[in-house]
Amino acid sequence: MERKYYKVGGHVYELVFQDERNTDELVVSSKPFEIDAAEGENVMFNMIVDDDWHPEKRGKEIGHFDCGGNMHDVYRTEEGAYQIVVSNPEGKRCSMMETNATFDKSVVRLNGTLSMRKFGLNNALMMMYAFAGSLRQTVLMHASVVRKDGYGYLCLGVSGTGKSTHTGLWLKHIEGTDLMNDDNPVVRAEEDGTVRVYGSPWSGKTPCYRNTDAPVGAFLQLKQAPYNEIRPMTVVETFASLLPSCSVMKWDERNYTGVCDTIKAVMEHSKSYLLECLPDEAACQLSYKTIRAV
């Protein structure tokens, strides 16, 4: 048995490999976040990787969880626990995860080739983090985030809007900008009233797994247009922008309420803008000059 501890977004989780068939080589993107032990830390959740666990499907299928564009089957038991079947983009089943109702304990059985097993475990971890984090003023947000002058700026939008393209323009044309995460950064409403964004082990197709953080400078909702215009968003627009960007199970009351409460706390201490734009340098210069925090 091998125990590993990771600290992401200020939260620690424990990953237990039951035998030598599975190792931390399955979660290479998590290595920048590894810590020696959890002494003195509150462990947010525990996940056991056990290929000898042979679960029977139990409970009622209640929906599909969108995890980075991949739809995973979700079943809920009478006790309020969940079983989730993780499938890759080709529809092949890569893992089965069962989590308790409070999202602090889970077990996973992996399946298939090495690449399938990596996919199955990393997606299970990402979902477990999102579920447990929602109860701790923490969300995983589908965004591309750059840092400039010590502040993090998050670009939001549906897939294909151009989030990575816009942050790429910042990296190219605005000196001193660096990429914190390109797909699933952690956003946390801190106890002192500030809002911070953290790098994470999950960054989509871009290998950007940085153990770094910064106060949020602003959220930027992107919309493709044949022109470049920017304006602050209203409260209603901001909530409607942030909620769909978060990993959330709408059918789980505790998870959904936790995400909504976190968004409200985030909105109280951050700014949000709508950028209708072209994929050009003028758009990134306009957004930077408008939303920069310093």
Residue frames as qw, qx, qy, qz and C-alpha x, y, z in Angstrom:
[[0.000, 0.887, 0.461, 0.000, 0.00, 0.00, 0.00],
 [0.427, 0.080, 0.024, 0.900, 1.31, 3.45, -0.95],
 [0.059, -0.854, -0.457, 0.242, -0.08, 6.73, 0.41],
 [0.377, 0.236, 0.172, 0.879, 0.39, 10.05, -1.36],
 [0.076, -0.765, -0.450, 0.454, -0.68, 13.52, -0.25],
 [0.330, 0.385, 0.348, 0.789, -1.34, 16.53, -2.45],
 [0.070, -0.629, -0.387, 0.670, -2.18, 20.14, -1.66],
 [0.197, 0.366, 0.550, 0.725, -4.22, 21.96, -4.29],
 [0.207, -0.656, -0.293, -0.664, -5.92, 25.30, -3.76],
 [0.208, -0.497, 0.492, -0.684, -4.90, 25.21, -0.11],
 [0.863, -0.187, 0.185, -0.432, -6.71, 21.87, 0.45],
 [0.079, -0.434, 0.896, 0.042, -5.01, 18.51, 1.11],
 [0.906, 0.058, -0.019, -0.418, -6.26, 15.20, -0.26],
 [0.450, -0.422, 0.787, 0.014, -4.97, 11.65, 0.21],
 [0.772, 0.374, -0.364, -0.363, -4.51, 9.13, -2.59],
 [0.591, -0.381, 0.702, -0.114, -3.97, 5.49, -1.58],
 [0.612, 0.382, -0.609, -0.330, -2.69, 2.89, -4.05],
 [0.873, -0.312, 0.205, -0.315, -3.81, -0.46, -2.69],
 [0.882, -0.132, 0.363, 0.270, -1.09, -2.49, -4.45],
 [0.351, -0.473, 0.449, 0.672, 1.82, -2.18, -6.89],
 [0.459, 0.456, 0.673, 0.358, -0.33, -2.50, -10.01],
 [0.124, 0.888, 0.260, 0.358, -1.10, 1.21, -9.81],
 [0.565, -0.292, -0.188, 0.748, 1.34, 3.97, -8.80],
 [0.005, 0.806, 0.174, -0.566, 1.60, 7.74, -8.78],
 [0.230, -0.169, 0.601, 0.747, 2.92, 7.55, -12.35],
 [0.124, 0.582, 0.764, 0.249, -0.77, 7.60, -13.26],
 [0.098, -0.944, -0.313, 0.042, -1.03, 11.15, -11.87],
 [0.629, 0.085, 0.023, 0.772, 2.14, 12.82, -13.13],
 [0.041, 0.652, 0.185, 0.734, 0.38, 16.19, -13.39],
 [0.591, -0.762, -0.202, -0.170, -0.21, 16.07, -9.62],
 [0.800, -0.086, -0.255, 0.536, 3.47, 15.78, -8.70],
 [0.218, 0.455, -0.136, 0.853, 4.08, 19.57, -8.44],
 [0.497, -0.564, -0.015, -0.659, 1.41, 19.56, -5.71],
 [0.824, -0.193, -0.521, 0.111, 2.73, 16.62, -3.70],
 [0.267, -0.752, 0.397, -0.452, 3.56, 17.13, -0.02],
 [0.226, 0.333, -0.886, 0.229, 5.44, 14.78, 2.31],
 [0.198, -0.317, -0.894, 0.246, 2.62, 14.16, 4.75],
 [0.242, -0.661, -0.415, -0.577, -0.67, 15.58, 5.98],
 [0.486, -0.366, -0.561, 0.562, 0.51, 16.24, 9.52],
 [0.091, -0.417, -0.251, 0.869, -1.26, 19.28, 10.90],
 [0.244, 0.082, -0.433, -0.864, -3.46, 19.50, 7.80],
 [0.634, 0.244, 0.520, -0.518, -7.16, 18.76, 7.46],
 [0.185, -0.038, 0.857, 0.480, -7.56, 16.15, 4.72],
 [0.476, 0.204, -0.071, -0.853, -10.38, 17.21, 2.42],
 [0.917, 0.124, 0.002, -0.379, -10.94, 13.71, 1.03],
 [0.428, -0.385, 0.808, 0.126, -9.44, 10.26, 0.78],
 [0.786, 0.415, -0.209, -0.407, -9.40, 8.22, -2.43],
 [0.614, -0.307, 0.724, 0.072, -8.44, 4.53, -2.57],
 [0.560, 0.492, -0.503, -0.437, -7.34, 3.02, -5.89],
 [0.500, -0.198, 0.824, -0.179, -8.18, -0.68, -5.75],
 [0.460, 0.259, -0.626, -0.575, -8.53, -2.88, -8.82],
 [0.185, -0.091, -0.973, 0.104, -9.75, -5.74, -6.63],
 [0.305, 0.336, 0.485, -0.748, -12.84, -3.71, -5.75],
 [0.026, -0.184, -0.812, -0.553, -15.62, -5.08, -7.95],
 [0.290, 0.224, 0.414, -0.833, -18.67, -2.91, -7.39],
 [0.193, 0.489, 0.822, 0.219, -22.11, -3.74, -8.55],
 [0.070, -0.318, -0.209, -0.922, -24.04, -0.89, -10.06],
 [0.196, -0.535, -0.765, 0.300, -26.50, 0.29, -7.47],
 [0.024, 0.548, 0.225, -0.805, -28.89, 3.13, -7.27],
 [0.487, 0.740, 0.461, -0.053, -30.70, 5.11, -9.92],
 [0.482, 0.167, 0.278, 0.814, -29.06, 6.80, -12.89],
 [0.033, -0.817, -0.403, 0.412, -29.72, 10.49, -12.37],
 [0.305, 0.935, -0.042, -0.176, -27.68, 12.19, -15.06],
 [0.816, 0.294, -0.011, 0.497, -24.33, 12.80, -16.69],
 [0.385, -0.821, 0.033, 0.421, -21.52, 14.88, -15.25],
 [0.584, 0.774, -0.040, 0.240, -19.68, 17.13, -17.72],
 [0.644, -0.634, 0.221, 0.366, -16.00, 16.86, -16.84],
 [0.205, -0.542, 0.506, 0.638, -13.95, 18.82, -19.35],
 [0.505, 0.386, -0.419, -0.649, -16.33, 17.98, -22.18],
 [0.337, 0.062, -0.936, -0.084, -16.53, 14.28, -21.26],
 [0.656, -0.326, -0.023, -0.681, -19.90, 13.03, -20.04],
 [0.174, 0.174, -0.931, 0.269, -19.73, 10.53, -17.16],
 [0.573, -0.412, -0.593, -0.388, -22.68, 8.41, -15.95],
 [0.095, -0.306, 0.578, -0.751, -23.85, 9.22, -12.41],
 [0.591, -0.376, -0.684, -0.203, -25.88, 6.93, -10.14],
 [0.221, -0.464, 0.440, -0.736, -27.21, 7.84, -6.69],
 [0.371, -0.148, -0.907, 0.132, -27.93, 5.26, -3.99],
 [0.453, -0.710, -0.482, -0.242, -30.68, 5.35, -1.40],
 [0.624, -0.541, -0.249, 0.506, -28.06, 6.38, 1.17],
 [0.091, 0.981, -0.002, -0.172, -27.13, 9.44, -0.88],
 [0.519, -0.445, 0.542, 0.489, -23.80, 8.02, -2.05],
 [0.562, 0.703, -0.159, -0.405, -22.74, 8.21, -5.69],
 [0.729, -0.055, 0.567, 0.379, -21.32, 5.86, -8.28],
 [0.340, 0.819, -0.160, -0.434, -19.76, 7.47, -11.33],
 [0.837, 0.169, 0.414, 0.315, -18.63, 5.64, -14.47],
 [0.049, -0.775, 0.291, 0.559, -15.81, 7.57, -16.16],
 [0.778, 0.404, 0.424, 0.226, -15.61, 7.20, -19.95],
 [0.350, -0.357, 0.316, 0.806, -13.05, 8.73, -22.30],
 [0.342, 0.488, -0.141, -0.791, -13.92, 10.74, -25.45],
 [0.314, 0.174, -0.823, -0.440, -14.11, 7.46, -27.42],
 [0.761, -0.252, -0.125, -0.585, -16.77, 6.19, -25.03],
 [0.711, 0.063, -0.675, 0.186, -14.54, 3.54, -23.42],
 [0.642, -0.737, -0.094, -0.189, -15.04, 3.01, -19.70],
 [0.449, 0.565, -0.506, 0.473, -11.88, 3.91, -17.82],
 [0.146, 0.103, -0.750, 0.636, -12.89, 3.78, -14.17],
 [0.482, -0.622, -0.540, -0.298, -15.68, 3.35, -11.68],
 [0.144, 0.251, -0.501, 0.816, -15.75, 5.61, -8.62],
 [0.462, -0.654, -0.582, -0.143, -17.95, 5.45, -5.56],
 [0.145, 0.314, -0.361, 0.866, -18.07, 8.37, -3.14],
 [0.170, -0.479, -0.768, 0.389, -19.99, 8.80, 0.08],
 [0.037, 0.846, 0.501, 0.180, -22.66, 11.47, 0.51],
 [0.301, -0.909, -0.012, 0.287, -20.29, 13.92, 2.22],
 [0.637, 0.731, -0.141, 0.199, -17.60, 13.65, -0.48],
 [0.232, -0.815, 0.519, -0.115, -14.75, 12.88, 1.92],
 [0.527, -0.272, 0.801, 0.076, -14.23, 9.19, 1.09],
 [0.740, 0.503, -0.154, -0.419, -14.09, 7.41, -2.26],
 [0.629, -0.230, 0.707, 0.227, -12.83, 4.26, -3.92],
 [0.518, 0.655, -0.281, -0.473, -11.88, 3.83, -7.59],
 [0.773, -0.019, 0.600, 0.206, -11.34, 0.81, -9.81],
 [0.161, 0.652, -0.417, -0.613, -9.39, 1.46, -13.01],
 [0.803, 0.301, 0.513, -0.029, -9.80, -0.27, -16.35],
 [0.661, 0.745, 0.082, 0.026, -8.12, -0.64, -19.74],
 [0.715, 0.414, -0.128, 0.549, -4.83, 0.54, -21.21],
 [0.484, -0.251, -0.282, 0.790, -2.33, 2.78, -19.45],
 [0.004, -0.177, -0.161, -0.971, -3.74, 5.90, -21.12],
 [0.497, -0.507, -0.521, -0.474, -7.28, 4.86, -20.17],
 [0.639, -0.467, -0.507, 0.341, -6.25, 4.27, -16.56],
 [0.308, -0.081, -0.129, 0.939, -4.57, 7.69, -16.39],
 [0.235, -0.329, -0.337, -0.850, -7.70, 9.28, -17.80],
 [0.597, -0.498, -0.594, -0.207, -9.95, 7.39, -15.42],
 [0.577, -0.415, -0.443, 0.547, -8.00, 8.28, -12.28],
 [0.217, -0.020, -0.020, 0.976, -7.36, 11.93, -13.14],
 [0.324, -0.393, -0.404, -0.760, -11.00, 12.54, -14.00],
 [0.626, -0.521, -0.580, 0.031, -12.11, 10.81, -10.79],
 [0.481, -0.281, -0.311, 0.770, -9.74, 13.03, -8.78],
 [0.023, 0.166, 0.171, 0.971, -10.94, 16.16, -10.54],
 [0.477, -0.501, -0.498, -0.524, -14.59, 15.36, -9.82],
 [0.645, -0.475, -0.524, 0.290, -13.90, 14.42, -6.21],
 [0.348, -0.119, -0.172, 0.914, -12.02, 17.68, -5.68],
 [0.178, -0.306, -0.298, -0.886, -14.88, 19.67, -7.20],
 [0.586, -0.524, -0.552, -0.277, -17.51, 17.93, -5.05],
 [0.630, -0.439, -0.424, 0.480, -15.55, 18.21, -1.80],
 [0.304, 0.025, -0.025, 0.952, -14.40, 21.75, -2.56],
 [0.221, -0.531, -0.431, -0.696, -17.95, 22.98, -3.05],
 [0.617, -0.666, -0.420, 0.000, -18.49, 22.50, 0.69],
 [0.622, -0.463, -0.086, 0.626, -15.42, 24.64, 1.46],
 [0.128, 0.910, 0.032, -0.392, -15.95, 27.86, -0.54],
 [0.234, -0.474, 0.680, 0.508, -13.85, 26.41, -3.36],
 [0.780, 0.503, 0.259, -0.268, -14.75, 25.73, -7.01],
 [0.503, -0.090, 0.621, 0.594, -13.06, 24.28, -10.05],
 [0.368, 0.746, 0.145, -0.535, -13.72, 26.74, -12.84],
 [0.715, 0.361, 0.457, 0.387, -13.58, 26.06, -16.57],
 [0.093, 0.986, -0.031, -0.132, -11.31, 28.95, -17.55],
 [0.746, 0.303, -0.099, 0.585, -7.94, 29.97, -18.89],
 [0.373, -0.917, -0.095, 0.104, -6.06, 32.17, -16.43],
 [0.608, 0.459, -0.181, 0.622, -3.03, 34.40, -16.85],
 [0.511, -0.716, -0.236, 0.413, -1.13, 36.38, -14.24],
 [0.407, 0.597, 0.036, 0.691, 0.14, 39.92, -14.66],
 [0.025, -0.564, 0.302, -0.768, 1.61, 42.20, -11.97],
 [0.026, -0.114, 0.833, -0.541, 0.75, 39.63, -9.30],
 [0.586, 0.195, 0.374, -0.692, -2.97, 39.28, -10.17],
 [0.282, 0.093, 0.919, 0.259, -4.80, 36.44, -11.91],
 [0.456, 0.331, -0.084, -0.822, -7.20, 37.18, -14.77],
 [0.438, 0.117, 0.891, -0.022, -9.66, 34.44, -15.73],
 [0.352, 0.207, -0.456, -0.791, -11.10, 34.16, -19.24],
 [0.481, 0.189, 0.783, -0.346, -14.49, 32.42, -19.31],
 [0.537, 0.387, -0.290, -0.691, -16.70, 31.13, -22.09],
 [0.932, 0.114, 0.281, -0.200, -18.12, 27.99, -23.65],
 [0.664, -0.194, 0.575, 0.436, -15.75, 25.64, -25.45],
 [0.510, 0.444, 0.512, 0.531, -14.60, 27.14, -28.72],
 [0.018, -0.966, -0.237, 0.098, -15.12, 30.76, -27.64],
 [0.543, 0.661, -0.191, 0.481, -11.40, 31.46, -27.67],
 [0.601, -0.797, 0.051, 0.002, -10.33, 31.49, -24.03],
 [0.795, -0.269, 0.265, 0.475, -6.91, 30.00, -24.74],
 [0.505, 0.561, 0.264, 0.600, -6.54, 32.18, -27.82],
 [0.114, -0.926, -0.066, -0.354, -7.15, 35.34, -25.79],
 [0.658, -0.709, 0.205, 0.146, -4.81, 34.41, -22.94],
 [0.796, 0.090, 0.289, 0.524, -2.27, 33.43, -25.59],
 [0.295, 0.780, 0.152, 0.530, -2.49, 36.97, -26.96],
 [0.437, -0.886, 0.108, -0.105, -1.77, 38.33, -23.46],
 [0.827, -0.350, 0.283, 0.337, 1.28, 36.07, -23.26],
 [0.666, 0.367, 0.309, 0.571, 2.50, 37.25, -26.65],
 [0.214, 0.702, 0.187, 0.653, 1.79, 40.97, -26.47],
 [0.405, -0.846, 0.043, -0.345, 1.72, 41.96, -22.77],
 [0.469, 0.451, -0.638, 0.413, 5.16, 41.74, -21.24],
 [0.105, -0.302, 0.704, -0.634, 5.46, 40.02, -17.88],
 [0.796, -0.067, 0.051, -0.599, 2.39, 37.80, -18.31],
 [0.051, 0.258, -0.965, -0.009, 2.50, 34.11, -17.42],
 [0.681, -0.165, -0.500, -0.508, -0.01, 31.27, -17.76],
 [0.390, -0.356, 0.668, -0.524, -1.29, 29.82, -14.47],
 [0.443, 0.152, 0.879, -0.089, -3.69, 27.20, -15.89],
 [0.170, 0.149, -0.528, -0.818, -5.45, 26.72, -19.22],
 [0.436, -0.230, -0.733, -0.469, -8.60, 24.79, -18.36],
 [0.650, -0.568, -0.483, -0.143, -9.47, 24.09, -14.70],
 [0.194, 0.384, -0.489, 0.759, -7.99, 26.53, -12.17],
 [0.391, -0.514, -0.711, 0.279, -9.19, 26.55, -8.58],
 [0.077, -0.561, -0.008, -0.824, -11.04, 29.64, -7.34],
 [0.494, -0.382, -0.699, 0.349, -11.43, 30.07, -3.60],
 [0.243, -0.805, -0.080, -0.536, -13.28, 32.60, -1.46],
 [0.484, 0.157, -0.640, 0.576, -10.82, 32.96, 1.43],
 [0.421, -0.618, -0.607, 0.269, -11.79, 33.45, 5.06],
 [0.284, -0.412, -0.122, 0.857, -10.29, 36.97, 5.05],
 [0.370, 0.751, 0.308, -0.451, -12.72, 38.06, 2.31],
 [0.095, 0.602, -0.553, -0.568, -10.25, 37.92, -0.56],
 [0.906, 0.336, 0.181, -0.182, -10.64, 35.79, -3.69],
 [0.213, -0.610, 0.689, 0.328, -7.68, 33.78, -4.98],
 [0.875, 0.398, -0.150, -0.233, -7.04, 31.66, -8.03],
 [0.550, -0.505, 0.658, 0.100, -4.76, 28.62, -7.90],
 [0.424, 0.405, -0.729, -0.354, -3.10, 26.39, -10.46],
 [0.835, -0.120, 0.394, -0.364, -4.23, 22.76, -10.47],
 [0.418, -0.237, 0.833, 0.273, -3.26, 19.31, -11.81],
 [0.480, 0.518, 0.703, 0.083, -6.01, 19.62, -14.42],
 [0.000, -0.619, 0.168, 0.767, -5.32, 21.87, -17.40],
 [0.722, 0.586, 0.141, -0.338, -7.02, 20.29, -20.41],
 [0.869, 0.432, 0.059, 0.234, -4.91, 19.88, -23.51],
 [0.258, 0.812, -0.330, 0.408, -2.28, 22.35, -22.32],
 [0.793, -0.205, -0.454, 0.349, 0.32, 20.83, -19.94],
 [0.042, 0.587, -0.254, 0.768, 0.31, 23.67, -17.41],
 [0.738, -0.491, -0.463, 0.005, 0.34, 22.12, -13.93],
 [0.293, 0.474, -0.350, 0.753, 1.71, 24.91, -11.75],
 [0.511, -0.567, -0.569, 0.307, 1.58, 25.03, -7.98],
 [0.214, 0.074, -0.050, 0.973, 1.04, 28.76, -7.83],
 [0.066, -0.740, -0.665, 0.081, -1.64, 31.25, -6.81],
 [0.162, 0.127, 0.044, 0.978, -2.62, 34.92, -6.98],
 [0.250, 0.476, 0.498, -0.681, -5.46, 37.23, -5.95],
 [0.415, 0.558, 0.660, 0.285, -8.11, 37.47, -8.66],
 [0.121, -0.190, 0.124, 0.966, -7.79, 40.65, -10.68],
 [0.542, 0.290, 0.025, -0.788, -10.97, 40.14, -12.70],
 [0.567, 0.231, 0.788, 0.059, -13.17, 37.67, -14.56],
 [0.206, 0.440, -0.379, -0.788, -13.50, 38.19, -18.30],
 [0.663, 0.357, 0.638, -0.163, -16.45, 36.64, -20.15],
 [0.105, -0.306, 0.594, 0.736, -15.59, 36.27, -23.84],
 [0.611, 0.560, 0.505, -0.242, -17.99, 36.53, -26.76],
 [0.471, 0.049, 0.546, 0.691, -16.92, 36.33, -30.37],
 [0.262, 0.854, 0.309, -0.327, -17.77, 39.43, -32.42],
 [0.643, 0.525, 0.207, 0.517, -16.59, 41.32, -35.54],
 [0.034, 0.822, -0.129, 0.554, -15.42, 44.18, -33.29],
 [0.527, -0.054, -0.625, 0.573, -13.72, 44.79, -29.92],
 [0.326, -0.629, -0.006, -0.706, -15.84, 46.19, -27.06],
 [0.465, -0.116, -0.769, 0.424, -15.69, 45.72, -23.32],
 [0.372, -0.566, 0.013, -0.735, -17.95, 46.69, -20.42],
 [0.179, -0.194, 0.811, -0.522, -18.57, 45.69, -16.78],
 [0.377, -0.281, -0.826, -0.310, -21.18, 42.96, -16.31],
 [0.541, -0.496, 0.044, -0.678, -24.24, 43.37, -14.12],
 [0.431, -0.329, 0.747, -0.385, -24.73, 41.21, -11.02],
 [0.855, 0.226, 0.331, -0.329, -27.18, 38.97, -12.88],
 [0.703, 0.633, -0.320, -0.057, -24.86, 38.65, -15.87],
 [0.044, 0.620, -0.746, 0.239, -21.92, 37.81, -13.62],
 [0.624, -0.152, 0.682, -0.351, -23.78, 35.04, -11.79],
 [0.854, 0.427, 0.171, -0.242, -25.02, 33.67, -15.13],
 [0.510, 0.708, -0.486, 0.045, -21.42, 33.67, -16.35],
 [0.103, -0.548, 0.772, -0.303, -19.74, 32.12, -13.31],
 [0.755, -0.099, 0.510, -0.400, -22.21, 29.34, -12.48],
 [0.919, 0.376, 0.011, -0.120, -21.98, 27.47, -15.82],
 [0.415, 0.708, -0.538, 0.191, -18.20, 27.79, -15.63],
 [0.345, -0.489, 0.704, -0.383, -18.06, 25.78, -12.38],
 [0.406, 0.024, -0.908, -0.107, -18.02, 22.00, -11.99],
 [0.408, -0.097, 0.477, -0.772, -21.33, 21.31, -10.24],
 [0.109, -0.253, -0.950, -0.145, -23.93, 18.56, -9.77],
 [0.320, -0.249, -0.071, -0.911, -27.21, 20.44, -9.97],
 [0.725, -0.316, -0.500, -0.353, -29.14, 17.42, -8.68],
 [0.629, -0.248, -0.565, 0.473, -27.16, 17.34, -5.41],
 [0.204, -0.922, -0.261, -0.200, -28.54, 20.03, -3.11],
 [0.605, -0.698, 0.078, 0.376, -25.44, 20.37, -0.91],
 [0.601, -0.013, 0.384, 0.700, -23.08, 20.55, -3.87],
 [0.208, 0.659, 0.441, 0.572, -25.23, 22.99, -5.83],
 [0.326, -0.922, -0.202, -0.053, -25.88, 25.24, -2.83],
 [0.661, -0.524, 0.149, 0.516, -22.18, 25.22, -1.95],
 [0.494, 0.213, 0.400, 0.742, -21.20, 26.30, -5.44],
 [0.002, 0.806, 0.389, 0.447, -23.85, 29.03, -5.53],
 [0.491, -0.851, -0.101, 0.154, -22.77, 30.34, -2.12],
 [0.653, -0.284, 0.251, 0.656, -19.14, 30.37, -3.23],
 [0.344, 0.488, 0.424, 0.681, -20.01, 32.30, -6.38],
 [0.207, -0.910, -0.291, -0.210, -21.90, 34.88, -4.32],
 [0.600, -0.702, 0.071, 0.378, -18.86, 35.32, -2.05],
 [0.596, 0.027, 0.379, 0.708, -16.57, 35.60, -5.08],
 [0.187, 0.711, 0.430, 0.523, -18.81, 38.23, -6.68],
 [0.358, -0.908, -0.207, 0.071, -18.71, 40.40, -3.55],
 [0.471, -0.736, 0.287, 0.392, -14.95, 40.79, -3.78],
 [0.477, -0.093, 0.611, 0.625, -14.11, 40.74, -7.50],
 [0.353, 0.571, -0.080, -0.737, -14.90, 42.45, -10.80],
 [0.581, 0.226, 0.755, 0.203, -16.33, 40.94, -13.98],
 [0.208, 0.561, -0.255, -0.760, -16.38, 42.17, -17.57],
 [0.766, 0.437, 0.471, -0.014, -17.87, 41.15, -20.90],
 [0.113, -0.556, 0.510, 0.647, -15.49, 41.31, -23.85],
 [0.765, 0.549, 0.326, -0.089, -16.97, 41.05, -27.33],
 [0.202, -0.753, 0.480, 0.403, -13.94, 40.64, -29.50],
 [0.767, 0.555, -0.317, -0.066, -11.88, 39.52, -32.42],
 [0.911, -0.289, 0.061, 0.287, -8.91, 37.17, -31.91],
 [0.549, 0.640, -0.073, 0.532, -6.35, 39.95, -32.31],
 [0.485, 0.004, -0.391, 0.782, -3.80, 42.03, -30.40],
 [0.170, -0.395, -0.029, -0.902, -6.17, 44.99, -30.14],
 [0.716, -0.469, -0.382, -0.350, -8.61, 42.85, -28.15],
 [0.763, -0.279, -0.418, 0.406, -6.02, 41.79, -25.60],
 [0.290, 0.168, -0.185, 0.924, -4.69, 45.34, -25.22],
 [0.391, -0.470, -0.199, -0.766, -8.23, 46.60, -24.68],
 [0.790, -0.455, -0.396, -0.109, -8.99, 43.97, -22.04],
 [0.673, -0.104, -0.370, 0.631, -5.70, 44.48, -20.22],
 [0.120, 0.266, -0.104, 0.951, -6.01, 48.26, -20.05],
 [0.511, -0.465, -0.238, -0.683, -9.62, 47.99, -18.84],
 [0.844, -0.423, -0.274, -0.185, -9.48, 45.20, -16.26],
 [0.594, 0.256, -0.532, 0.547, -5.95, 45.45, -14.84],
 [0.581, -0.695, -0.411, 0.097, -5.96, 45.67, -11.07],
 [0.491, -0.644, 0.027, 0.586, -2.82, 47.85, -10.77]]
